[in-house]
C-alpha cells in the first residue's frame, strides 16, 4: 500500500480527543466498521483536532510473539512488521483492561500510534478480531479527519484495496468533480464516478444535489474515481 507524504506536528492522547469527536459522524457506522474492521491491513489517518495535527497509523494482524524490547511483532498478509509500543500502553484484552504481559502469540491485535511515537493504545482478542471503541473510530474517521489511506484485504490476497479518503467543504462542483477545502488548508479536486453512490444527510441522493459549502467525505480505491460520496448540508 502506498502512503501519502504527510508532514505534520505531533502528539496528544486519543483519549483526550475522543469525547468531542463523538458528535461527528460523517460516515455511516457500516462503512466505518468495514474500513477499520477485521479486513483492515493498515491505515494512515491524518487528523486535525484542537489545532493539533496527528498522523495516526493503525495496524491489525496476528501477534507473532510476546511483547519484547518495547515492540510487538504483527503478522499480516504481506509478512510480519514490528511496532514500537510504550511499556505503559493502554491494553484492552477481550474488551477488558489488561497489560502487555498478558498478550500471547497468535492473538489478534490492533495497534494505534501517532507517526514515529510508540503506540499508546492496543486492542487484543484471543479469538476473533478485536472491535475498536466507538470513540476511537469516530476520532479517526469523524469530522476531525483531513484525509486517510486505508488498506483493506480483498478476495484476491495479492491485490488489496487501497482506499483514499478526503474530507472537507465543497468549494466547487464540476461536471464530474468536487473541489474540497480540507481542514489543514489543502485544496484538492476529486474525480467522481458517474455511478458513484451518493448520500446526503444520511439519505440516498445524486451528484447534482451536491452544493458549494456542504461538508463531504469521498472514497476512492487507488487511482479510480470516487465511488462513495457522503455529504451533509449542515455546518
Backbone as CSV, one residue per row, in Angstrom:
resi,resn,N_x,N_y,N_z,CA_x,CA_y,CA_z,C_x,C_y,C_z
1,UNK,0.844,-1.190,0.000,0.000,0.000,0.000,0.878,1.238,0.000
2,UNK,0.657,2.168,-0.902,1.437,3.390,-0.946,0.982,4.339,0.147
3,UNK,1.812,5.321,0.479,1.450,6.278,1.502,1.619,7.687,0.981
4,UNK,0.759,8.581,1.412,0.916,9.976,1.082,1.925,10.574,2.051
5,UNK,2.743,11.477,1.576,3.678,12.150,2.468,2.947,13.217,3.249
6,UNK,2.757,12.983,4.523,2.035,13.922,5.364,3.010,14.526,6.373
7,UNK,3.365,15.807,6.189,4.275,16.474,7.102,3.449,17.141,8.184
8,UNK,3.682,16.749,9.425,2.801,17.209,10.492,3.540,17.530,11.773
9,UNK,2.852,18.198,12.669,3.287,18.319,14.048,2.651,17.171,14.797
10,UNK,3.214,16.846,15.996,2.782,15.615,16.637,2.147,15.866,18.001
11,UNK,1.483,14.938,18.537,1.106,14.488,19.860,-0.149,15.055,20.464
12,UNK,-0.744,14.220,21.225,-1.875,14.334,22.129,-2.476,12.971,22.213
13,UNK,-3.158,12.724,23.271,-3.656,11.370,23.525,-5.010,11.163,22.870
14,UNK,-5.237,9.957,22.343,-6.529,9.631,21.725,-7.657,9.832,22.723
15,UNK,-7.436,9.437,23.951,-8.498,9.541,24.954,-8.921,10.979,25.172
16,UNK,-7.987,11.903,25.113,-8.298,13.307,25.345,-9.098,13.908,24.203
17,UNK,-8.959,13.342,23.008,-9.622,13.888,21.837,-10.913,13.171,21.492
18,UNK,-11.104,11.990,22.059,-12.220,11.152,21.634,-13.571,11.734,22.003
19,UNK,-13.705,12.375,23.175,-15.001,12.860,23.627,-15.617,13.878,22.683
20,UNK,-14.899,14.956,22.281,-15.516,15.883,21.337,-15.763,15.273,19.979
21,UNK,-15.031,14.229,19.637,-15.198,13.619,18.319,-16.489,12.841,18.197
22,UNK,-17.073,12.459,19.338,-18.245,11.596,19.296,-19.434,12.235,18.584
23,UNK,-19.457,13.555,18.555,-20.600,14.225,17.950,-20.543,14.219,16.426
24,UNK,-19.390,13.870,15.873,-19.213,13.980,14.432,-19.143,12.613,13.784
25,UNK,-20.084,12.325,12.888,-20.102,11.027,12.211,-20.417,11.225,10.733
26,UNK,-19.423,11.664,9.944,-19.696,11.874,8.524,-19.881,10.592,7.732
27,UNK,-19.400,9.454,8.253,-19.563,8.167,7.580,-20.554,7.304,8.348
28,UNK,-21.359,6.509,7.652,-22.270,5.599,8.353,-21.480,4.540,9.105
29,UNK,-22.019,4.035,10.220,-21.310,3.024,11.016,-20.874,1.807,10.209
30,UNK,-21.700,1.385,9.238,-21.349,0.203,8.450,-20.074,0.432,7.640
31,UNK,-19.892,1.634,7.104,-18.684,1.946,6.335,-17.465,2.027,7.251
32,UNK,-17.640,2.643,8.409,-16.543,2.727,9.377,-16.109,1.339,9.815
33,UNK,-17.081,0.466,10.076,-16.771,-0.901,10.505,-16.030,-1.670,9.421
34,UNK,-16.397,-1.442,8.172,-15.715,-2.118,7.064,-14.275,-1.631,6.928
35,UNK,-14.092,-0.323,6.954,-12.758,0.236,6.727,-11.785,-0.072,7.860
36,UNK,-12.256,-0.035,9.104,-11.362,-0.217,10.254,-11.565,-1.557,10.951
37,UNK,-12.369,-2.432,10.345,-12.688,-3.717,10.961,-11.682,-4.809,10.677
38,UNK,-12.108,-6.068,10.774,-11.200,-7.221,10.669,-10.411,-7.309,9.369
39,UNK,-10.938,-6.737,8.269,-10.230,-6.824,6.986,-9.152,-5.756,6.823
40,UNK,-9.072,-4.834,7.783,-8.054,-3.791,7.719,-6.656,-4.391,7.730
41,UNK,-5.789,-3.887,6.864,-4.378,-4.266,6.874,-3.583,-3.178,7.591
42,UNK,-3.649,-1.972,7.071,-3.035,-0.817,7.720,-3.748,0.439,7.274
43,UNK,-3.853,1.394,8.200,-4.449,2.682,7.863,-3.521,3.798,8.312
44,UNK,-3.433,4.825,7.473,-2.773,6.070,7.857,-3.835,7.151,7.809
45,UNK,-4.055,7.814,8.941,-5.159,8.757,9.055,-4.634,10.087,9.577
46,UNK,-4.799,11.114,8.765,-4.350,12.457,9.112,-5.520,13.182,9.759
47,UNK,-5.360,13.524,11.040,-6.433,14.124,11.833,-5.956,15.467,12.378
48,UNK,-6.820,16.456,12.348,-6.507,17.754,12.942,-7.562,18.068,13.984
49,UNK,-7.130,18.101,15.247,-8.060,18.322,16.352,-7.507,19.377,17.292
50,UNK,-8.332,20.356,17.625,-7.938,21.432,18.530,-6.659,22.118,18.065
51,UNK,-6.527,22.275,16.757,-5.374,22.957,16.197,-4.110,22.124,16.123
52,UNK,-4.177,20.870,16.561,-3.011,19.980,16.545,-3.211,18.930,15.465
53,UNK,-2.162,18.695,14.678,-2.232,17.708,13.605,-1.615,16.391,14.056
54,UNK,-2.257,15.302,13.677,-1.801,13.962,14.044,-1.761,13.084,12.807
55,UNK,-0.731,12.274,12.700,-0.597,11.322,11.594,-0.671,9.927,12.205
56,UNK,-1.892,9.435,12.374,-2.100,8.160,13.063,-1.896,6.977,12.120
57,UNK,-1.282,5.936,12.659,-1.161,4.655,11.962,-1.901,3.599,12.772
58,UNK,-2.734,2.835,12.093,-3.480,1.758,12.735,-3.149,0.461,12.014
59,UNK,-2.642,-0.515,12.761,-2.270,-1.816,12.196,-3.097,-2.916,12.840
60,UNK,-3.516,-3.871,12.015,-4.190,-5.071,12.505,-3.422,-6.299,12.043
61,UNK,-3.534,-7.371,12.824,-2.901,-8.627,12.436,-2.870,-9.591,13.603
62,UNK,-2.090,-10.652,13.421,-1.965,-11.668,14.465,-0.603,-11.521,15.139
63,UNK,-0.606,-11.573,16.453,0.633,-11.390,17.209,1.565,-12.579,16.987
64,UNK,2.806,-12.288,16.604,3.768,-13.358,16.335,4.452,-13.848,17.602
65,UNK,4.753,-12.899,18.489,5.421,-13.268,19.745,5.040,-12.264,20.824
66,UNK,5.388,-12.558,22.036,5.048,-11.688,23.159,5.809,-10.365,23.075
67,UNK,5.367,-9.409,23.852,5.981,-8.079,23.906,7.441,-8.195,24.318
68,UNK,8.340,-7.734,23.447,9.774,-7.861,23.685,10.495,-6.613,23.206
69,UNK,11.419,-6.121,24.024,12.260,-4.974,23.654,11.441,-3.771,23.193
70,UNK,10.315,-3.556,23.870,9.490,-2.398,23.545,8.754,-2.501,22.227
71,UNK,8.569,-3.739,21.718,7.934,-3.910,20.417,6.938,-5.060,20.413
72,UNK,5.957,-4.949,19.517,5.076,-6.058,19.186,5.286,-6.391,17.714
73,UNK,5.369,-7.686,17.403,5.514,-8.128,16.014,4.172,-8.656,15.533
74,UNK,3.662,-8.035,14.470,2.336,-8.354,13.947,2.475,-9.024,12.586
75,UNK,1.814,-10.160,12.413,1.847,-10.877,11.140,0.667,-10.425,10.284
76,UNK,0.982,-9.986,9.048,-0.026,-9.553,8.094,0.061,-10.406,6.836
77,UNK,-0.822,-10.131,5.871,-0.773,-10.830,4.584,0.586,-10.678,3.923
78,UNK,1.167,-9.493,4.044,2.432,-9.199,3.375,3.649,-9.620,4.183
79,UNK,3.430,-10.167,5.390,4.542,-10.574,6.236,4.516,-9.848,7.568
80,UNK,5.467,-10.160,8.458,5.478,-9.556,9.784,6.032,-8.132,9.783
81,UNK,5.500,-7.300,10.678,6.048,-5.967,10.913,6.205,-5.782,12.415
82,UNK,7.089,-4.882,12.818,7.253,-4.579,14.234,6.744,-3.171,14.504
83,UNK,6.071,-3.009,15.630,5.530,-1.720,16.031,6.035,-1.405,17.431
84,UNK,6.606,-0.210,17.597,7.045,0.206,18.925,5.820,0.483,19.797
85,UNK,5.854,-0.054,21.013,4.731,0.115,21.935,5.269,0.574,23.287
86,UNK,4.702,1.630,23.827,5.135,2.150,25.121,4.847,1.129,26.215
87,UNK,5.750,0.980,27.195,5.538,-0.008,28.259,4.287,0.259,29.088
88,UNK,3.831,1.516,29.098,2.620,1.864,29.853,1.401,2.006,28.952
89,UNK,1.455,1.389,27.761,0.341,1.485,26.813,-0.945,0.944,27.421
90,UNK,-2.055,1.554,27.023,-3.354,1.080,27.475,-3.730,-0.145,26.648
91,UNK,-4.012,-1.259,27.316,-4.316,-2.526,26.638,-5.718,-2.991,27.011
92,UNK,-6.502,-3.327,26.009,-7.794,-3.973,26.234,-7.721,-5.365,25.628
93,UNK,-7.911,-6.383,26.446,-7.874,-7.773,26.000,-9.260,-8.370,26.175
94,UNK,-9.855,-8.813,25.082,-11.230,-9.323,25.096,-12.187,-8.319,25.732
95,UNK,-11.936,-7.032,25.448,-12.808,-5.968,25.920,-12.577,-5.504,27.335
96,UNK,-11.569,-6.067,28.017,-11.320,-5.701,29.416,-9.902,-5.152,29.580
97,UNK,-9.698,-4.206,30.524,-8.358,-3.666,30.764,-7.376,-4.778,31.101
98,UNK,-6.190,-4.701,30.516,-5.192,-5.740,30.722,-3.805,-5.114,30.645
99,UNK,-2.808,-5.916,30.314,-1.433,-5.423,30.240,-0.715,-6.073,29.067
100,UNK,0.408,-5.497,28.678,1.202,-6.062,27.589,1.700,-7.462,27.926
101,UNK,1.957,-7.712,29.198,2.448,-9.028,29.617,1.421,-10.134,29.376
102,UNK,0.153,-9.762,29.306,-0.901,-10.769,29.125,-1.072,-11.183,27.666
103,UNK,-0.452,-10.468,26.753,-0.604,-10.777,25.333,0.221,-11.995,24.950
104,UNK,-0.360,-12.857,24.120,0.287,-14.105,23.727,0.319,-14.231,22.201
105,UNK,1.254,-15.037,21.735,1.365,-15.296,20.299,0.047,-15.843,19.755
106,UNK,-0.288,-15.422,18.532,-1.465,-15.822,17.772,-2.726,-15.059,18.168
107,UNK,-2.663,-14.233,19.196,-3.803,-13.369,19.470,-3.951,-12.362,18.333
108,UNK,-5.183,-11.956,18.055,-5.426,-10.912,17.065,-5.378,-9.556,17.758
109,UNK,-4.637,-8.617,17.164,-4.475,-7.327,17.817,-4.634,-6.179,16.828
110,UNK,-4.905,-5.014,17.387,-4.903,-3.756,16.643,-4.085,-2.772,17.465
111,UNK,-3.212,-2.028,16.790,-2.300,-1.111,17.474,-2.392,0.259,16.815
112,UNK,-2.516,1.306,17.641,-2.620,2.671,17.138,-1.458,3.503,17.658
113,UNK,-0.780,4.208,16.734,0.279,5.118,17.182,0.305,6.361,16.309
114,UNK,0.871,7.417,16.839,0.941,8.710,16.175,2.334,8.887,15.577
115,UNK,2.426,8.774,14.247,3.674,8.913,13.499,4.760,8.008,14.081
116,UNK,5.943,8.580,14.462,7.044,7.753,14.955,6.929,7.432,16.440
117,UNK,5.940,7.969,17.116,5.799,7.743,18.553,5.416,6.296,18.841
118,UNK,5.820,5.818,20.015,5.426,4.471,20.434,3.920,4.421,20.634
119,UNK,3.335,3.282,20.316,1.884,3.117,20.452,1.461,3.231,21.909
120,UNK,0.351,3.904,22.130,-0.222,4.048,23.467,-1.533,3.286,23.604
121,UNK,-2.014,2.702,22.501,-3.300,2.013,22.502,-3.151,0.654,21.829
122,UNK,-3.550,-0.413,22.529,-3.507,-1.770,21.977,-4.822,-2.467,22.304
123,UNK,-5.433,-3.067,21.283,-6.643,-3.867,21.484,-6.334,-5.289,21.048
124,UNK,-6.708,-6.265,21.853,-6.374,-7.662,21.551,-7.561,-8.568,21.838
125,UNK,-7.562,-9.710,21.155,-8.603,-10.713,21.366,-7.995,-12.092,21.193
126,UNK,-8.395,-13.003,22.046,-7.867,-14.369,21.963,-8.572,-15.187,20.889
127,UNK,-9.696,-14.679,20.360,-10.451,-15.418,19.343,-10.626,-14.583,18.075
128,UNK,-11.689,-13.798,18.011,-11.959,-13.006,16.808,-11.191,-11.686,16.854
129,UNK,-11.213,-10.955,15.741,-10.532,-9.666,15.673,-11.159,-8.692,16.667
130,UNK,-10.347,-7.933,17.403,-10.898,-7.008,18.390,-11.673,-5.869,17.735
131,UNK,-12.707,-5.421,18.420,-13.509,-4.291,17.952,-12.976,-3.009,18.566
132,UNK,-12.772,-1.995,17.748,-12.285,-0.724,18.262,-13.420,0.044,18.929
133,UNK,-13.135,0.761,20.020,-14.169,1.562,20.672,-14.728,2.620,19.722
134,UNK,-15.997,2.939,19.892,-16.643,3.928,19.027,-15.951,5.283,19.105
135,UNK,-15.457,5.644,20.300,-14.775,6.929,20.446,-13.540,7.008,19.561
136,UNK,-12.850,5.899,19.400,-11.629,5.873,18.591,-11.963,5.940,17.102
137,UNK,-12.918,5.130,16.654,-13.267,5.145,15.229,-13.856,6.490,14.819
138,UNK,-14.588,7.123,15.726,-15.172,8.422,15.416,-14.101,9.502,15.362
139,UNK,-13.100,9.393,16.217,-11.973,10.324,16.144,-11.252,10.181,14.809
140,UNK,-10.965,8.938,14.422,-10.162,8.693,13.228,-10.906,9.006,11.937
141,UNK,-12.211,8.708,11.889,-12.982,8.902,10.662,-14.117,9.904,10.841
142,UNK,-14.000,10.769,11.844,-15.014,11.775,12.090,-14.696,13.087,11.397
143,UNK,-15.335,14.150,11.832,-15.156,15.450,11.190,-13.785,16.059,11.430
144,UNK,-12.989,15.450,12.317,-11.631,15.945,12.545,-10.630,15.321,11.576
145,UNK,-11.079,14.319,10.806,-10.218,13.727,9.789,-9.987,14.716,8.654
146,UNK,-8.749,14.761,8.172,-8.419,15.558,6.998,-8.414,14.662,5.764
147,UNK,-7.630,13.591,5.838,-7.571,12.601,4.754,-7.033,11.306,5.329
148,UNK,-7.196,10.230,4.592,-6.737,8.928,5.077,-6.422,8.014,3.911
149,UNK,-5.577,7.038,4.186,-5.299,5.961,3.239,-5.428,4.658,4.007
150,UNK,-6.303,3.776,3.524,-6.650,2.574,4.276,-6.526,1.347,3.386
151,UNK,-5.657,0.440,3.777,-5.501,-0.820,3.064,-6.434,-1.867,3.638
152,UNK,-7.266,-2.442,2.798,-8.262,-3.427,3.227,-8.114,-4.682,2.370
153,UNK,-8.139,-5.840,3.010,-7.997,-7.110,2.286,-9.158,-7.297,1.312
154,UNK,-8.845,-7.883,0.152,-9.866,-8.174,-0.855,-9.927,-9.679,-1.087
155,UNK,-10.773,-10.097,-2.016,-10.879,-11.521,-2.339,-9.583,-12.051,-2.942
156,UNK,-8.805,-11.151,-3.539,-7.510,-11.516,-4.108,-6.415,-11.056,-3.155
157,UNK,-5.764,-11.972,-2.428,-4.742,-11.584,-1.445,-3.609,-10.753,-2.035
158,UNK,-3.366,-10.900,-3.337,-2.275,-10.160,-3.968,-2.685,-8.753,-4.401
159,UNK,-3.969,-8.425,-4.263,-4.455,-7.118,-4.713,-5.414,-6.516,-3.689
160,UNK,-4.900,-6.104,-2.529,-5.770,-5.487,-1.526,-6.277,-4.128,-1.997
161,UNK,-7.371,-3.693,-1.410,-7.892,-2.361,-1.704,-6.977,-1.304,-1.086
162,UNK,-6.831,-0.188,-1.780,-6.068,0.952,-1.270,-7.001,2.158,-1.289
163,UNK,-7.833,2.247,-0.255,-8.855,3.287,-0.218,-8.257,4.621,0.216
164,UNK,-8.573,5.667,-0.550,-8.154,7.022,-0.228,-9.391,7.831,0.132
165,UNK,-9.349,8.457,1.290,-10.474,9.249,1.776,-10.059,10.709,1.878
166,UNK,-10.953,11.597,1.466,-10.756,13.035,1.636,-11.997,13.616,2.286
167,UNK,-11.774,14.550,3.213,-12.887,15.147,3.945,-12.710,16.660,3.949
168,UNK,-13.718,17.373,3.515,-13.621,18.827,3.504,-14.909,19.475,3.044
169,UNK,-14.838,20.800,2.927,-16.008,21.570,2.497,-15.936,21.796,0.986
170,UNK,-17.060,21.603,0.317,-17.094,21.784,-1.134,-16.861,23.254,-1.492
171,UNK,-15.843,23.488,-2.308,-15.562,24.827,-2.818,-16.108,25.007,-4.232
172,UNK,-16.186,23.887,-4.957,-16.699,23.957,-6.328,-17.208,22.590,-6.751
173,UNK,-18.324,22.577,-7.471,-18.873,21.352,-8.049,-18.706,21.430,-9.556
174,UNK,-17.935,20.478,-10.121,-17.738,20.433,-11.565,-18.687,19.441,-12.212
175,UNK,-18.467,19.175,-13.488,-19.313,18.223,-14.206,-19.224,16.843,-13.566
176,UNK,-18.015,16.427,-13.224,-17.820,15.132,-12.561,-16.701,15.218,-11.532
177,UNK,-16.550,16.401,-10.935,-15.504,16.607,-9.932,-16.044,17.392,-8.746
178,UNK,-15.376,17.211,-7.614,-15.632,18.014,-6.423,-14.308,18.618,-5.980
179,UNK,-14.294,19.926,-5.767,-13.111,20.587,-5.221,-13.376,20.869,-3.752
180,UNK,-12.525,20.304,-2.900,-12.723,20.385,-1.457,-11.647,21.232,-0.797
181,UNK,-12.047,21.995,0.208,-11.114,22.678,1.090,-11.019,21.868,2.373
182,UNK,-9.840,21.292,2.643,-9.675,20.417,3.804,-9.228,21.208,5.036
183,UNK,-9.321,20.583,6.197,-9.101,21.270,7.471,-7.716,21.887,7.590
184,UNK,-6.729,21.308,6.929,-5.362,21.830,7.031,-5.067,22.899,5.986
185,UNK,-6.069,23.318,5.232,-5.884,24.347,4.220,-5.633,23.813,2.825
186,UNK,-5.462,22.502,2.696,-5.245,21.895,1.387,-6.517,21.977,0.542
187,UNK,-6.352,22.311,-0.731,-7.468,22.296,-1.678,-7.216,21.159,-2.661
188,UNK,-8.162,20.248,-2.783,-7.981,19.065,-3.621,-9.208,18.864,-4.504
189,UNK,-8.972,18.446,-5.742,-10.073,18.156,-6.668,-10.190,16.649,-6.840
190,UNK,-11.377,16.125,-6.597,-11.646,14.690,-6.631,-12.497,14.348,-7.846
191,UNK,-12.040,13.398,-8.637,-12.865,12.877,-9.729,-13.918,11.937,-9.155
192,UNK,-15.140,12.092,-9.579,-16.248,11.292,-9.059,-16.840,10.453,-10.188
193,UNK,-17.007,9.165,-9.925,-17.567,8.251,-10.920,-19.024,8.617,-11.223
194,UNK,-19.454,8.487,-12.477,-20.864,8.757,-12.809,-21.828,7.799,-12.122
195,UNK,-21.306,6.667,-11.649,-22.160,5.703,-10.944,-21.920,5.732,-9.437
196,UNK,-21.305,6.803,-8.945,-20.978,6.893,-7.520,-22.225,6.805,-6.649
197,UNK,-22.058,6.159,-5.502,-23.125,6.093,-4.506,-23.037,7.356,-3.659
198,UNK,-24.069,8.200,-3.708,-24.071,9.483,-3.006,-25.114,9.463,-1.898
199,UNK,-24.705,9.915,-0.708,-25.658,10.083,0.390,-25.569,11.514,0.893
200,UNK,-26.725,12.132,1.106,-26.812,13.492,1.610,-27.637,13.480,2.888
201,UNK,-27.015,13.889,3.990,-27.665,13.850,5.301,-28.212,12.462,5.617
202,UNK,-27.451,11.439,5.222,-27.807,10.061,5.539,-28.801,9.411,4.600
203,UNK,-29.264,10.150,3.588,-30.251,9.604,2.655,-29.660,9.498,1.246
204,UNK,-30.163,8.540,0.481,-29.705,8.386,-0.895,-29.953,9.669,-1.681
205,UNK,-28.956,10.051,-2.486,-29.056,11.290,-3.249,-28.338,11.103,-4.584
206,UNK,-28.206,12.187,-5.326,-27.489,12.164,-6.599,-26.409,13.237,-6.586
207,UNK,-25.465,13.102,-7.501,-24.351,14.051,-7.576,-24.842,15.483,-7.796
208,UNK,-25.902,15.653,-8.587,-26.378,17.005,-8.921,-26.993,17.717,-7.718
209,UNK,-27.239,16.999,-6.626,-27.779,17.627,-5.422,-26.691,18.233,-4.543
210,UNK,-25.437,17.970,-4.859,-24.336,18.495,-4.057,-24.135,19.975,-4.355
211,UNK,-23.839,20.754,-3.296,-23.722,22.198,-3.419,-22.462,22.713,-2.717
212,UNK,-21.997,23.853,-3.179,-20.885,24.543,-2.539,-21.225,24.809,-1.074
213,UNK,-20.262,24.560,-0.183,-20.468,24.788,1.244,-20.809,23.540,2.028
214,UNK,-21.268,22.482,1.343,-21.549,21.224,2.037,-20.247,20.560,2.480
215,UNK,-20.325,19.825,3.597,-19.201,19.012,4.038,-19.310,17.643,3.385
216,UNK,-18.182,17.137,2.886,-18.198,15.898,2.113,-17.018,15.011,2.486
217,UNK,-17.269,13.702,2.499,-16.200,12.707,2.562,-16.296,11.859,1.306
218,UNK,-15.197,11.778,0.560,-15.165,10.955,-0.649,-14.243,9.764,-0.438
219,UNK,-14.552,8.662,-1.112,-13.736,7.451,-1.017,-13.477,6.925,-2.426
220,UNK,-12.199,6.680,-2.724,-11.888,6.017,-3.992,-10.792,4.993,-3.770
221,UNK,-10.788,3.984,-4.615,-9.861,2.858,-4.494,-8.703,3.062,-5.466
222,UNK,-7.527,3.375,-4.929,-6.360,3.602,-5.767,-6.557,4.772,-6.707
223,UNK,-6.285,4.549,-7.999,-6.388,5.614,-8.998,-7.791,5.767,-9.581
224,UNK,-8.731,4.971,-9.122,-10.093,5.048,-9.655,-10.789,6.321,-9.178
225,UNK,-11.838,6.709,-9.896,-12.659,7.836,-9.462,-13.429,7.448,-8.201
226,UNK,-13.775,8.442,-7.406,-14.514,8.178,-6.168,-15.859,7.538,-6.484
227,UNK,-16.165,6.455,-5.776,-17.460,5.799,-5.985,-18.327,5.850,-4.737
228,UNK,-17.852,6.568,-3.709,-18.630,6.764,-2.490,-18.508,8.235,-2.088
229,UNK,-19.638,8.902,-1.930,-19.658,10.303,-1.517,-20.681,10.456,-0.397
230,UNK,-20.226,10.961,0.743,-21.107,11.170,1.891,-21.090,12.662,2.223
231,UNK,-22.249,13.305,2.121,-22.328,14.757,2.285,-23.319,15.138,3.377
232,UNK,-23.060,16.291,3.993,-24.001,16.873,4.954,-24.175,18.340,4.601
233,UNK,-25.403,18.818,4.709,-25.683,20.207,4.358,-25.489,21.144,5.533
234,UNK,-25.440,20.594,6.759,-25.259,21.432,7.934,-23.829,21.895,8.079
235,UNK,-23.613,22.870,8.948,-22.279,23.400,9.196,-21.545,22.596,10.253
